[in-house]
């Protein structure tokens, strides 16, 4: 691997990018140390958790190293790094805002049910799920339950049912499609009450 000179000017944009393109780890380490705290301070204008800030900056520096061969000597490294950090921070904020808004909509939509002591949400949802299962065609329900509940592979199910793996795949796909249609109004509540592991039953 090419070696960097004993001393170099971190502000010499062209030489730094040339060294990065050549895979010079010493130069990358210098860039990392020079920009890390500066980028963290900049990122703190958008994100407030220190762990999140450092994660964004580390992702940015990782991107720089992984994409070093595509860097253009005429681009300004400082502008590139600060722009990437800003975009990552804004994307993170957008993601959190969407999640917050969805959760708020769920709470508002089902506020009456949550306040009603006669509404036992978990039991009611599971009853709806079981009822939807019962409505599935027998072959689809059988393949679906062997896959989702017994954790058998499509090949194992095919051997047990003496059908092709493609047939098993079709039956499970149909079961998923019918379940999502039957329970479409309740899927956010399934996620809220039972978590992402239970949601694997629908995808």
C-alpha positions in Angstrom: 0.0 0.0 0.0 1.4 3.5 -0.8 2.8 5.3 2.1 2.2 9.0 2.9 5.0 11.4 3.4 6.2 12.0 6.9 4.4 15.4 7.0 1.6 16.7 4.8 -0.8 19.6 4.7 -4.3 18.4 5.7 -5.7 21.5 4.0 -4.1 20.7 0.7 -7.3 19.3 -0.8 -5.9 17.9 -4.1 -3.0 16.0 -2.5 -5.2 14.6 0.3 -7.7 13.3 -2.2 -5.0 11.9 -4.4 -3.6 10.0 -1.4 -7.0 8.7 -0.4 -7.6 7.5 -4.0 -4.3 5.6 -3.7 -5.5 3.9 -0.5 -3.2 5.7 1.9 -4.4 4.7 5.3 -2.1 7.2 7.1 -3.8 10.1 5.2 -7.2 8.7 5.9 -6.4 8.4 9.6 -5.2 12.1 9.6 -8.4 13.2 7.8 -10.5 11.2 10.3 -8.8 12.8 13.3 -8.9 16.3 11.8 -12.5 16.3 10.9 -14.2 14.0 13.4 -14.8 16.5 16.2 -15.6 19.3 13.7 -18.2 17.2 12.0 -19.7 16.1 15.4 -20.0 19.8 16.4 -21.7 20.6 13.1 -24.0 17.5 13.3 -25.1 18.6 16.8 -27.1 21.4 15.2 -29.5 18.8 13.9 -29.2 15.8 16.2 -28.9 16.0 20.0 -28.0 12.6 21.2 -24.2 12.3 21.3 -24.3 8.6 20.4 -26.4 9.4 17.3 -24.1 12.2 16.4 -21.0 10.1 16.5 -22.7 7.3 14.6 -23.6 9.6 11.7 -20.0 11.0 11.6 -18.5 7.5 11.7 -20.9 6.4 8.9 -19.7 9.4 6.8 -16.0 8.6 7.3 -16.7 4.9 6.5 -18.4 6.1 3.3 -15.3 8.2 2.4 -13.0 5.3 2.8 -15.2 2.8 0.9 -15.7 5.2 -2.0 -12.2 6.7 -2.0 -11.5 5.4 -5.6 -14.4 7.5 -7.0 -13.2 10.8 -5.4 -12.4 13.5 -7.8 -9.3 15.6 -7.1 -11.1 18.8 -7.9 -13.8 18.3 -5.4 -13.6 20.0 -2.0 -13.3 17.3 0.7 -14.5 19.6 3.5 -17.6 20.5 1.6 -18.3 16.9 0.8 -17.9 15.6 4.3 -20.1 18.4 5.8 -22.8 17.9 3.2 -22.9 14.1 3.8 -23.2 14.6 7.5 -26.0 17.2 7.1 -28.0 14.9 4.8 -27.6 11.9 7.1 -28.7 14.0 10.0 -31.7 15.3 8.2 -32.6 11.8 7.0 -32.4 10.5 10.6 -34.7 13.3 11.8 -37.1 12.6 9.0 -37.2 8.9 9.9 -37.8 9.7 13.6 -40.5 12.2 12.7 -42.3 9.7 10.5 -42.2 7.1 13.3 -43.5 9.6 15.9 -46.3 10.7 13.6 -47.4 7.1 12.9 -47.4 6.3 16.6 -49.4 9.4 17.3 -52.0 8.5 14.6 -52.4 5.0 16.1 -52.9 6.4 19.6 -55.5 8.9 18.4 -57.3 6.4 16.2 -57.7 3.8 18.9 -57.9 6.2 21.9 -61.5 5.2 22.7 -60.7 1.5 22.7 -57.7 2.0 25.0 -59.8 4.0 27.4 -62.5 1.4 27.5 -61.8 -1.2 30.3 -63.9 -3.8 28.5 -61.6 -3.7 25.5 -58.8 -6.3 26.1 -56.7 -5.4 23.2 -54.3 -8.2 23.1 -56.9 -11.0 23.4 -59.2 -9.3 20.9 -56.4 -8.9 18.3 -55.3 -12.5 18.7 -58.9 -13.7 18.3 -59.2 -11.7 15.1 -55.9 -13.2 13.9 -57.2 -16.8 14.6 -60.5 -16.0 12.9 -58.7 -14.8 9.8 -56.6 -18.0 9.8 -59.7 -20.1 10.0 -61.1 -18.4 6.9 -58.0 -19.4 4.8 -58.3 -22.2 2.3 -57.2 -25.4 4.0 -54.2 -26.0 1.8 -53.0 -22.4 2.3 -53.5 -22.5 6.0 -51.7 -25.8 6.4 -48.6 -24.6 4.5 -48.6 -21.2 6.2 -48.8 -22.7 9.7 -46.1 -25.3 9.0 -43.8 -22.4 7.9 -44.6 -19.7 10.4 -45.4 -21.8 13.5 -43.4 -25.0 13.0 -40.6 -23.1 11.2 -40.2 -25.6 8.4 -38.6 -24.6 5.2 -40.5 -24.7 1.9 -38.6 -27.8 0.9 -39.4 -29.6 4.1 -43.1 -28.7 3.8 -43.1 -29.8 0.2 -41.7 -33.2 1.3 -44.3 -33.6 4.0 -47.2 -32.6 1.8 -45.8 -34.4 -1.3 -46.1 -31.3 -3.5 -43.4 -29.1 -5.2 -41.6 -26.3 -3.4 -43.2 -23.9 -5.9 -46.7 -25.0 -4.8 -45.7 -24.5 -1.2 -44.4 -21.0 -2.1 -47.7 -20.2 -3.9 -49.8 -21.4 -1.0 -47.9 -19.5 1.6 -48.0 -16.4 -0.6 -51.7 -16.6 -0.9 -52.2 -17.1 2.8 -50.1 -14.0 3.5 -52.0 -11.9 1.0 -55.4 -13.0 2.4 -54.3 -12.4 6.0 -53.0 -8.9 5.2 -56.3 -8.0 3.5 -58.4 -9.4 6.3 -56.5 -7.6 9.0 -55.3 -4.5 7.2 -57.1 -2.1 9.6 -55.4 -3.8 12.6 -51.8 -4.3 11.5 -50.5 -1.1 13.2 -52.1 -2.4 16.5 -50.5 -5.9 16.0 -47.1 -4.1 15.8 -47.9 -2.0 18.8 -49.0 -4.9 21.0 -47.0 -7.8 19.9 -43.9 -6.3 18.4 -41.9 -6.9 15.1 -41.4 -10.6 15.7 -45.1 -11.2 15.5 -45.4 -9.1 12.4 -43.3 -11.7 10.6 -46.4 -13.7 10.4 -47.8 -11.3 7.8 -44.7 -10.9 5.6 
